Amino acid sequence: MSKKIVILPVFNEESTVVDVLNRLIPQVDTFIIVNDGSTDNSKQKIIEWKTHQTSPNIHFFSLKRNSGKGRVFWNCFCFLKHLLDTNQILPTDLIITIDADGQHKPENITSIVNYLEEKNLEFVITRRDFSIYPLYKKLGNKFLSTWASIVGRFNFNDIESGFRVFQAKVLSDVLPYYTGYRYSCEQEIGIIAAQLRIKMDNKYPVKVDTYVPGARFRDVFWVVLMGIIAFGRVKFKLVNKKFDWEMQEVPDF
């Protein structure tokens, strides 16, 4: 049976992170939690939560400065590649990415995993219900998804969804081309995976009960630019040579 490993980036989520972590406990086997330079009480909240857990498979890392979600994923992917290369996890184990702000429901993980297995997929990007989102957010996501579909030659319905499940072996294919710049991670990873013809789906619907504003208009420019760079890196085989993570694991107290 595949092990389920969750990646949880955290930046100033003191009001929601413990609830998300508690709801993840019955859904996953291993936690990779990264405090991305939070200036609120998120780090202490996670430390307190971790001291009450008995599972040895909780890895809590902390960065001194905010580096952006893309860079957090770079660090986590390099760490997971190390686990994969040293046979501590298997190629068929499942990596789950989810936000710490409470907009995603951890309870959906089991059904998404079942969907991936039933469809014989390697990668599932969920499709969010945008009914509670403002118009500009809907239009922005439509633009970015259409753009990614053209570049990646794959029909994306919600390229920016951060709620994803993929097999660990996908890392070996995607990571060599991934830059992890700022907040372009979803677009980069999606376009790279599409170009590499990874068995992928962006149709699984998930309901969102809470809208959390985040990306700014200028971020769209960087997302599009990094999509172009991702396309070029795959096309011209421009690969990363080093896979070193920069984060430090927080010791138990």
C-alpha positions as CSV (number, residue, x, y, z in Angstrom):
1,M,0.0,0.0,0.0
2,S,1.3,3.4,-1.0
3,K,2.5,5.7,1.8
4,K,0.9,9.2,1.8
5,I,3.2,12.1,2.4
6,V,1.9,15.7,2.8
7,I,3.8,18.9,2.1
8,L,2.4,21.8,4.1
9,P,4.0,25.3,3.5
10,V,3.1,27.7,6.3
11,F,3.3,31.5,6.2
12,N,1.5,33.5,8.8
13,E,-1.3,30.9,9.3
14,E,-1.5,30.9,13.1
15,S,-5.3,30.9,13.1
16,T,-5.7,27.8,10.9
17,V,-2.6,25.7,10.8
18,V,-3.3,23.5,13.9
19,D,-6.8,22.7,12.7
20,V,-5.4,21.7,9.3
21,L,-2.7,19.6,10.9
22,N,-5.3,17.8,13.1
23,R,-7.5,17.1,10.1
24,L,-4.6,15.7,8.2
25,I,-3.6,13.1,10.9
26,P,-6.1,10.4,9.8
27,Q,-5.4,11.1,6.1
28,V,-1.6,10.8,5.8
29,D,1.4,8.8,7.0
30,T,4.2,11.4,6.9
31,F,4.3,15.2,7.4
32,I,6.7,17.6,5.8
33,I,5.8,21.0,7.4
34,V,7.8,24.1,6.4
35,N,7.5,27.4,8.3
36,D,8.3,29.9,5.6
37,G,9.6,32.8,7.7
38,S,6.3,33.5,9.4
39,T,6.2,36.7,11.4
40,D,3.2,35.7,13.5
41,N,2.9,32.8,16.0
42,S,2.7,30.0,13.4
43,K,6.1,28.4,14.2
44,Q,5.3,28.2,17.9
45,K,1.8,26.8,17.2
46,I,3.4,24.0,15.1
47,I,6.0,23.2,17.7
48,E,3.3,22.9,20.4
49,W,1.2,20.7,18.1
50,K,4.2,18.5,17.3
51,T,5.1,17.9,21.0
52,H,1.7,16.2,21.4
53,Q,2.1,13.8,18.6
54,T,3.5,10.3,18.8
55,S,4.2,9.7,15.1
56,P,8.0,9.7,14.3
57,N,7.2,10.7,10.7
58,I,6.8,14.4,11.3
59,H,9.5,16.6,9.7
60,F,9.2,20.2,10.7
61,F,11.5,22.7,8.9
62,S,11.8,26.4,9.3
63,L,13.2,29.2,7.2
64,K,14.4,32.4,8.7
65,R,13.1,34.6,5.9
66,N,10.0,34.2,3.7
67,S,11.2,32.7,0.4
68,G,7.9,32.1,-1.4
69,K,5.8,28.9,-1.9
70,G,7.8,28.0,-5.0
71,R,11.1,27.9,-3.1
72,V,9.5,26.0,-0.3
73,F,8.5,23.3,-2.8
74,W,12.0,23.3,-4.2
75,N,13.4,22.5,-0.8
76,C,10.8,19.9,-0.1
77,F,11.2,18.2,-3.4
78,C,15.0,18.0,-3.0
79,F,14.5,16.5,0.5
80,L,12.0,14.0,-1.0
81,K,14.4,13.2,-3.8
82,H,17.0,12.3,-1.2
83,L,14.4,10.0,0.5
84,L,13.6,8.4,-2.9
85,D,17.2,8.0,-3.9
86,T,18.0,6.3,-0.5
87,N,15.0,4.0,-0.7
88,Q,13.3,5.6,2.3
89,I,10.2,6.1,0.2
90,L,9.1,4.3,-2.9
91,P,8.4,5.6,-6.4
92,T,4.7,4.7,-6.0
93,D,4.3,6.5,-2.7
94,L,2.0,9.6,-2.9
95,I,3.0,13.2,-2.4
96,I,0.2,15.5,-1.4
97,T,0.4,19.3,-1.5
98,I,-2.2,21.3,0.4
99,D,-2.5,24.9,1.8
100,A,-2.4,25.7,5.5
101,D,-5.0,28.5,5.3
102,G,-8.0,26.1,5.5
103,Q,-9.3,26.6,2.0
104,H,-8.6,22.9,1.1
105,K,-10.4,20.1,2.9
106,P,-8.0,17.3,4.1
107,E,-10.9,15.0,4.2
108,N,-10.9,14.9,0.4
109,I,-7.5,13.3,0.2
110,T,-8.8,9.7,0.3
111,S,-11.2,10.2,-2.6
112,I,-8.6,12.0,-4.7
113,V,-6.2,9.1,-4.1
114,N,-8.9,6.6,-5.1
115,Y,-9.5,8.7,-8.2
116,L,-5.8,8.7,-9.1
117,E,-5.6,4.9,-8.7
118,E,-8.9,4.1,-10.5
119,K,-7.8,6.3,-13.5
120,N,-4.3,4.8,-13.5
121,L,-2.8,8.3,-13.2
122,E,0.5,9.6,-11.9
123,F,-0.6,13.1,-11.1
124,V,-4.0,14.7,-10.1
125,I,-4.5,18.5,-9.9
126,T,-7.8,19.3,-8.3
127,R,-10.3,21.6,-10.0
128,R,-11.7,24.2,-7.5
129,D,-15.3,25.3,-7.4
130,F,-14.9,29.1,-7.9
131,S,-18.5,30.0,-6.9
132,I,-17.4,32.1,-4.0
133,Y,-14.4,33.7,-5.7
134,P,-14.5,37.4,-7.0
135,L,-14.8,37.9,-10.7
136,Y,-11.2,39.1,-11.1
137,K,-9.9,35.9,-9.5
138,K,-12.1,33.8,-11.9
139,L,-10.9,35.7,-14.9
140,G,-7.2,35.5,-13.8
141,N,-7.4,31.8,-13.3
142,K,-9.1,31.3,-16.6
143,F,-6.4,33.3,-18.3
144,L,-3.5,31.4,-16.6
145,S,-5.2,28.0,-17.2
146,T,-5.7,28.8,-20.9
147,W,-2.2,30.0,-21.3
148,A,-0.8,26.9,-19.6
149,S,-3.0,24.7,-21.9
150,I,-1.5,26.3,-25.0
151,V,2.1,26.1,-23.8
152,G,1.9,22.6,-22.2
153,R,-0.4,21.2,-24.9
154,F,-2.7,19.8,-22.2
155,N,-6.2,20.8,-21.2
156,F,-5.8,22.6,-17.8
157,N,-9.0,23.6,-16.0
158,D,-7.4,25.1,-12.9
159,I,-3.6,25.3,-13.3
160,E,-3.3,27.3,-10.1
161,S,-4.9,24.8,-7.8
162,G,-2.4,23.9,-5.0
163,F,-4.3,20.8,-3.9
164,R,-2.5,18.0,-5.7
165,V,-1.6,14.4,-5.4
166,F,1.2,12.7,-7.4
167,Q,3.4,9.7,-7.3
168,A,6.9,10.2,-5.9
169,K,8.5,9.1,-9.1
170,V,7.1,12.2,-10.8
171,L,9.7,14.2,-8.8
172,S,12.5,12.5,-10.6
173,D,11.1,13.7,-13.9
174,V,9.9,17.2,-12.9
175,L,12.6,18.4,-10.5
176,P,15.5,18.7,-13.0
177,Y,13.6,21.4,-14.8
178,Y,11.9,23.2,-11.9
179,T,13.2,26.5,-10.6
180,G,10.8,27.2,-7.8
181,Y,10.8,31.0,-8.2
182,R,8.5,33.0,-5.9
183,Y,4.9,31.9,-6.4
184,S,5.1,30.3,-9.9
185,C,5.2,26.7,-8.6
186,E,1.8,25.5,-9.7
187,Q,2.2,26.8,-13.2
188,E,5.8,25.6,-13.5
189,I,5.1,22.1,-12.3
190,G,2.0,21.7,-14.4
191,I,3.6,22.9,-17.6
192,I,6.7,20.7,-17.0
193,A,4.6,17.6,-16.3
194,A,2.4,18.2,-19.3
195,Q,5.5,18.5,-21.6
196,L,7.0,15.3,-20.2
197,R,3.6,13.6,-20.9
198,I,3.2,12.5,-17.3
199,K,-0.2,10.8,-16.9
200,M,-2.1,13.7,-15.4
201,D,-5.6,15.0,-14.8
202,N,-7.1,18.4,-13.9
203,K,-10.7,17.5,-13.7
204,Y,-11.3,16.3,-10.1
205,P,-13.7,18.9,-8.5
206,V,-13.3,20.1,-5.0
207,K,-15.5,22.6,-3.1
208,V,-13.9,25.6,-1.5
209,D,-15.8,27.0,1.5
210,T,-13.3,29.9,2.2
211,Y,-11.8,32.4,-0.2
212,V,-8.4,33.5,0.9
213,P,-7.0,36.5,-1.1
214,G,-3.4,36.1,-2.0
215,A,-1.9,36.7,-5.4
216,R,-1.5,40.2,-6.7
217,F,-1.9,41.4,-10.3
218,R,1.9,41.7,-10.8
219,D,2.3,38.1,-9.7
220,V,0.5,37.1,-13.0
221,F,3.5,38.5,-14.9
222,W,5.9,36.3,-13.0
223,V,3.7,33.3,-13.3
224,V,3.5,33.7,-17.1
225,L,7.2,34.4,-17.4
226,M,8.1,31.3,-15.4
227,G,5.8,29.3,-17.5
228,I,7.7,30.4,-20.6
229,I,11.0,29.5,-18.9
230,A,9.6,26.1,-17.8
231,F,8.7,25.4,-21.4
232,G,12.1,26.4,-22.7
233,R,14.0,24.4,-20.0
234,V,12.2,21.2,-21.0
235,K,12.4,21.9,-24.8
236,F,16.1,22.5,-24.7
237,K,16.9,20.0,-21.9
238,L,18.3,22.7,-19.5
239,V,18.5,20.7,-16.3
240,N,19.5,21.4,-12.7
241,K,22.8,19.9,-11.5
242,K,22.4,20.2,-7.8
243,F,19.5,19.2,-5.5
244,D,20.4,20.6,-2.1
245,W,17.8,21.8,0.3
246,E,18.4,25.0,2.3
247,M,16.0,24.5,5.2
248,Q,16.9,23.3,8.7
249,E,14.8,20.8,10.6
250,V,13.5,22.1,13.9
251,P,14.7,19.9,16.8
252,D,12.3,18.4,19.3
253,F,12.2,20.1,22.6
